[in-house]
Amino acid sequence: IDPQVGWAINSAGHIIHTEDGFKTFTIQQTVPGDTWLRCMSFSSPTDGWVGTITRKQRLWRTQDGKTWANMTPGLPTLPSAVCGICSPSKNVVYGSGTQFPDREAAIMKTTDGGATWTSISRAAPIIRC
C-alpha cells in the first residue's frame, strides 16, 4: 500500500501484515490445512484478495484490512487453483490458474465484489504461473 503498510503471504498458509515496513509484523490469518498461498492483490488499503493453489480454499478476502474470509464456496469450478490475481477496483477482480499441467487452465472474473463470478476455460494453451 505504501512503504510502511503492506501484506505478505507464504506457503505455510500465513497472511502477514506490517505497519512499519516489515521491521515487525503480525500474522493476520493462518489458513487451515495444507494450503499454499500463491498470489495477492489489493484495490485499497482495506480491500484485498489472496489466491491459493489448494482446491478447497482457493480464494480469501479482506474488506477491513484485518480479517479474512474464505470466498471459495461461491467460486466457479475453474480455475481449480488461483495462482494469479488482479483487483483493479473493489468490485472488479480477475483470477487465473492453474500451475498444474494436468488441470484445465481458466480465468475467472467478478464485477460485484465476489458475489458472483464468471469463468472462461483456457484449455489451450495452458497458462502456467
NUVEX-937495 format. One record per atom (N, C-alpha, C): atom name; x, y, z negated; residue number from 1. Coordinates in steps of 0.02 Angstrom, whole numbers. Each point is the difference from the previous one (the first is absolute). Example, Ala and Ser with C-alpha at 12.3 -4.5 7.8 and 13.67 -1.06 7.14 Angstrom:
# NUVEX-937495
R   atom        x        y        z    nr
R      N      660     -284     -390     1
R     CA      -45       59        0     1
R      C       45       60        0     1
R      N      -18       53       36     2
R     CA       42       59       -3     2
R      C      -39       55      -37     2
***
This chain:
# NUVEX-937495
R   atom        x        y        z    nr
R      N       42      -60        0     1
R     CA      -42       60        0     1
R      C       44       63        0     1
R      N       51        0      -43     2
R     CA       49       54       -1     2
R      C       64      -28      -30     2
R      N       53       39       -6     3
R     CA       63      -28      -25     3
R      C       -3      -30      -71     3
R      N      -50       18      -39     4
R     CA       -6      -25      -68     4
R      C      -53      -55       -8     4
R      N      -56        6       35     5
R     CA      -57      -45       -8     5
R      C       -2      -50       56     5
R      N       -4      -65      -18     6
R     CA       -3      -51       52     6
R      C      -18      -68      -28     6
R      N       -8      -47       45     7
R     CA      -17      -68      -16     7
R      C       48      -47       38     7
R      N        6      -60      -24     8
R     CA       38      -52       34     8
R      C      -34      -66      -14     8
R      N       15      -50       41     9
R     CA      -27      -67      -10     9
R      C       57      -49        6     9
R      N      -11      -61      -26    10
R     CA       51      -52        7    10
R      C      -32      -68       10    10
R      N       42      -50       13    11
R     CA      -25      -67       14    11
R      C      -22      -37      -62    11
R      N        9       30      -59    12
R     CA      -25      -30      -62    12
R      C      -71       22      -15    12
R      N      -31       38       46    13
R     CA      -69       21      -10    13
R      C       -9       63      -41    13
R      N       53       40       -7    14
R     CA       -4       61      -39    14
R      C      -12       61       43    14
R      N      -48       42      -22    15
R     CA       -8       66       28    15
R      C       28       48      -52    15
R      N       52       36       19    16
R     CA       40       40      -46    16
R      C      -10       74       15    16
R      N       -3       41      -53    17
R     CA      -11       72        8    17
R      C       53       40      -38    17
R      N       20       56       29    18
R     CA       47       45      -33    18
R      C      -24       72        5    18
R      N       19       39      -48    19
R     CA      -13       72        2    19
R      C       64       40       -9    19
R      N       58      -34        1    20
R     CA       64       34       -8    20
R      C       53      -25       50    20
R      N      -22      -15       60    21
R     CA       47      -22       51    21
R      C       31      -68      -14    21
R      N      -34      -43      -34    22
R     CA       21      -68      -18    22
R      C       57       -3      -50    22
R      N        8       54      -39    23
R     CA       44       -6      -59    23
R      C      -33      -48      -49    23
R      N      -65        7       -5    24
R     CA      -41      -48      -39    24
R      C      -61      -17       43    24
R      N      -33      -55      -17    25
R     CA      -59      -20       36    25
R      C      -43      -44      -44    25
R      N      -63       -7       20    26
R     CA      -46      -46      -34    26
R      C      -28      -48       51    26
R      N      -16      -59      -23    27
R     CA      -35      -49       42    27
R      C      -75       13       -9    27
R      N      -32       25       53    28
R     CA      -71       15       -4    28
R      C      -43      -63        9    28
R      N       24      -46       40    29
R     CA      -40      -60       13    29
R      C       47      -58       13    29
R      N      -16      -57      -29    30
R     CA       33      -62       18    30
R      C      -53      -43       32    30
R      N        6      -10       65    31
R     CA      -48      -40       37    31
R      C        9      -72      -21    31
R      N      -53      -33      -23    32
R     CA        7      -68      -26    32
R      C       17      -51       53    32
R      N       29      -55      -22    33
R     CA       16      -55       44    33
R      C       64       12       39    33
R      N       11      -41       48    34
R     CA       59        4       42    34
R      C      -14       45       60    34
R      N       -5       65      -13    35
R     CA      -20       48       52    35
R      C       60       43       20    35
R      N       13        3       65    36
R     CA       55       39       27    36
R      C      -27       66       27    36
R      N       16       55      -34    37
R     CA      -21       65       24    37
R      C       46       19       58    37
R      N      -29       29       53    38
R     CA       39        9       61    38
R      C        3       72       24    38
R      N      -53       40       -9    39
R     CA       -1       67       28    39
R      C      -43       46      -43    39
R      N       10       66        9    40
R     CA      -35       49      -40    40
R      C      -11       63       41    40
R      N      -57       33      -12    41
R     CA      -14       64       32    41
R      C      -44       42      -45    41
R      N       14       64       -4    42
R     CA      -40       48      -38    42
R      C      -24       55       46    42
R      N      -63       19       -7    43
R     CA      -27       56       38    43
R      C       -2       64      -43    43
R      N       10       -7      -65    44
R     CA        1       57      -46    44
R      C       37      -23      -63    44
R      N       12       45      -47    45
R     CA       33      -20      -62    45
R      C      -39      -50      -43    45
R      N      -64      -11       17    46
R     CA      -41      -46      -40    46
R      C      -28      -58       39    46
R      N       -1        3       67    47
R     CA      -32      -51       40    47
R      C       51      -41       38    47
R      N        8      -64      -20    48
R     CA       51      -42       31    48
R      C      -23      -72       11    48
R      N       38      -34       42    49
R     CA      -14      -69       20    49
R      C       63      -41       -2    49
R      N       -6      -64      -19    50
R     CA       56      -47        1    50
R      C      -24      -63       36    50
R      N       38      -21       50    51
R     CA      -15      -62       36    51
R      C       45      -56      -23    51
R      N      -25      -61        4    52
R     CA       39      -58      -21    52
R      C       -2      -54       55    52
R      N       45      -47       -6    53
R     CA       -1      -56       48    53
R      C      -31      -62      -32    53
R      N      -40       10      -51    54
R     CA      -34      -54      -35    54
R      C      -74        3       17    54
R      N      -29      -52       29    55
R     CA      -68        1       25    55
R      C      -53       22      -51    55
R      N        5      -27      -61    56
R     CA      -52       12      -50    56
R      C        2       70      -30    56
R      N       54       36       11    57
R     CA        7       68      -28    57
R      C       35       44       51    57
R      N      -31       10       58    58
R     CA       33       34       56    58
R      C        5       75       -7    58
R      N      -45       32      -38    59
R     CA        0       73        0    59
R      C      -22       27      -68    59
R      N       38       48      -25    60
R     CA      -14       34      -63    60
R      C       -6       74       11    60
R      N      -41       34      -41    61
R     CA      -11       72        8    61
R      C       -2       35      -67    61
R      N       26       61        1    62
R     CA       -9       46      -56    62
R      C      -34       63       26    62
R      N      -46       26      -40    63
R     CA      -33       64       17    63
R      C       17       54      -51    63
R      N       36      -20      -53    64
R     CA       20       48      -51    64
R      C       76        3       -9    64
R      N       37      -40       39    65
R     CA       72       -1       -6    65
R      C       25      -40      -59    65
R      N      -45      -34      -36    66
R     CA       18      -35      -61    66
R      C      -25      -72       -3    66
R      N      -64       -9       15    67
R     CA      -29      -67       -4    67
R      C      -10      -28       70    67
R      N        8      -66        6    68
R     CA       -1      -33       64    68
R      C      -55      -52        2    68
R      N      -35       -5       57    69
R     CA      -54      -49        9    69
R      C       15      -44       60    69
R      N      -16      -64       -6    70
R     CA        7      -47       55    70
R      C      -56       11       50    70
R      N       16       19       61    71
R     CA      -49       14       52    71
R      C      -12      -59       46    71
R      N       33      -56      -12    72
R     CA       -2      -57       46    72
R      C      -70      -27       13    72
R      N      -45       -5      -50    73
R     CA      -65      -29       15    73
R      C      -39       33       57    73
R      N       11       62       14    74
R     CA      -37       34       54    74
R      C       36        1       67    74
R      N       57      -34        5    75
R     CA       39        3       62    75
R      C      -23      -51       52    75
R      N       13       14       64    76
R     CA      -12      -51       51    76
R      C       51      -57       -7    76
R      N      -13      -55       33    77
R     CA       45      -58       -4    77
R      C       70       16       26    77
R      N        3       39       53    78
R     CA       65       19       30    78
R      C       15       73      -12    78
R      N       62       17      -13    79
R     CA       58      -44       -7    79
R      C        0      -36      -66    79
R      N       30      -59       -1    80
R     CA        2      -41      -61    80
R      C       52       24      -49    80
R      N       44       45       22    81
R     CA       50       32      -42    81
R      C        6       72       23    81
R      N        9       46      -46    82
R     CA        7       71       18    82
R      C       73       19      -13    82
R      N       37        5       55    83
R     CA       71       16       -7    83
R      C       17       69       28    83
R      N      -51       36       23    84
R     CA        8       69       21    84
R      C      -63       37      -16    84
R      N        7       61      -27    85
R     CA      -59       39      -18    85
R      C       13       74       11    85
R      N      -51       36       22    86
R     CA        4       71       10    86
R      C      -67       31      -20    86
R      N        3       51      -43    87
R     CA      -61       34      -22    87
R      C        6       74       16    87
R      N      -19       20       61    88
R     CA        6       70       19    88
R      C      -48       46      -38    88
R      N      -52      -29      -29    89
R     CA      -46       39      -41    89
R      C      -31      -46      -53    89
R      N      -37       29      -46    90
R     CA      -31      -40      -52    90
R      C      -48      -52       28    90
R      N      -33       16       55    91
R     CA      -50      -46       28    91
R      C       26      -44       56    91
R      N       52       21       34    92
R     CA       26      -38       58    92
R      C       63      -38      -20    92
R      N       -2      -66        7    93
R     CA       56      -43      -17    93
R      C        7      -54       53    93
R      N       63      -12       21    94
R     CA       15      -53       47    94
R      C       45      -51      -35    94
R      N      -13      -64        9    95
R     CA       43      -53      -26    95
R      C       17      -47       57    95
R      N       60      -28       -2    96
R     CA       20      -47       52    96
R      C       37      -59      -30    96
R      N        2      -54       37    97
R     CA       38      -59      -20    97
R      C      -15      -55       50    97
R      N       38      -48       -1    98
R     CA       32      -34      -55    98
R      C       73      -14       17    98
R      N       38      -14      -50    99
R     CA       70      -17       12    99
R      C        9      -75       11    99
R      N      -52      -38       -9   100
R     CA        3      -73        8   100
R      C      -10      -20       72   100
R      N       47      -35       32   101
R     CA       -6      -17       71   101
R      C      -58      -48       15   101
R      N      -25      -36      -50   102
R     CA      -55      -47       12   102
R      C      -68       30      -16   102
R      N       -4       65      -16   103
R     CA      -64       33      -13   103
R      C      -13       53       53   103
R      N      -63        8       16   104
R     CA      -20       50       50   104
R      C       12       71      -26   104
R      N       31       40       42   105
R     CA       13       70      -18   105
R      C      -62       42       15   105
R      N       -9       54      -39   106
R     CA      -59       43       10   106
R      C       13       68      -30   106
R      N      -44       46       18   107
R     CA        0       68      -28   107
R      C      -70       10      -29   107
R      N       -4       29      -60   108
R     CA      -65       16      -29   108
R      C       -3       75      -14   108
R      N      -62       26       -2   109
R     CA       -9       71       -9   109
R      C      -63       14      -40   109
R      N        4       50      -43   110
R     CA      -59       26      -34   110
R      C       -4       75       13   110
R      N      -60       26        5   111
R     CA      -10       73        6   111
R      C      -43       26      -57   111
R      N      -14      -44      -49   112
R     CA      -42       21      -56   112
R      C       33      -18      -67   112
R      N       66        5       -3   113
R     CA       36      -11      -63   113
R      C        0      -72      -24   113
R      N      -10      -48       44   114
R     CA        3      -70      -19   114
R      C      -67      -32      -13   114
R      N      -55       36        8   115
R     CA      -66      -30      -10   115
R      C      -14      -52       54   115
R      N       19       15       62   116
R     CA       -7      -48       55   116
R      C       64        1       42   116
R      N       12      -55       34   117
R     CA       61       -8       41   117
R      C      -18      -31       67   117
R      N       39       16       51   118
R     CA       -2      -35       64   118
R      C       68      -30       11   118
R      N        3      -53       40   119
R     CA       62      -36       12   119
R      C        6      -14       75   119
R      N       61        7       26   120
R     CA       15      -15       69   120
R      C       56      -51        2   120
R      N      -12      -57       31   121
R     CA       50      -52        5   121
R      C       55       22       48   121
R      N       60      -17      -16   122
R     CA       58       13       43   122
R      C       36      -67       12   122
R      N      -38      -49       25   123
R     CA       26      -68        8   123
R      C       63       -3       42   123
R      N        6       45       49   124
R     CA       61        1       40   124
R      C       13       72       21   124
R      N       56       26       -8   125
R     CA       57      -30      -34   125
R      C       -8        4      -75   125
R      N       36      -41      -36   126
R     CA       -3       -1      -73   126
R      C       37       60      -27   126
R      N      -32       36      -47   127
R     CA       31       57      -34   127
R      C       37      -27      -60   127
R      N       62       15       -6   128
R     CA       40      -23      -57   128
R      C       19       59      -43   128
R      N        1      -11      -65   129
R     CA       18       53      -47   129
R      C       69      -13      -28   129
***
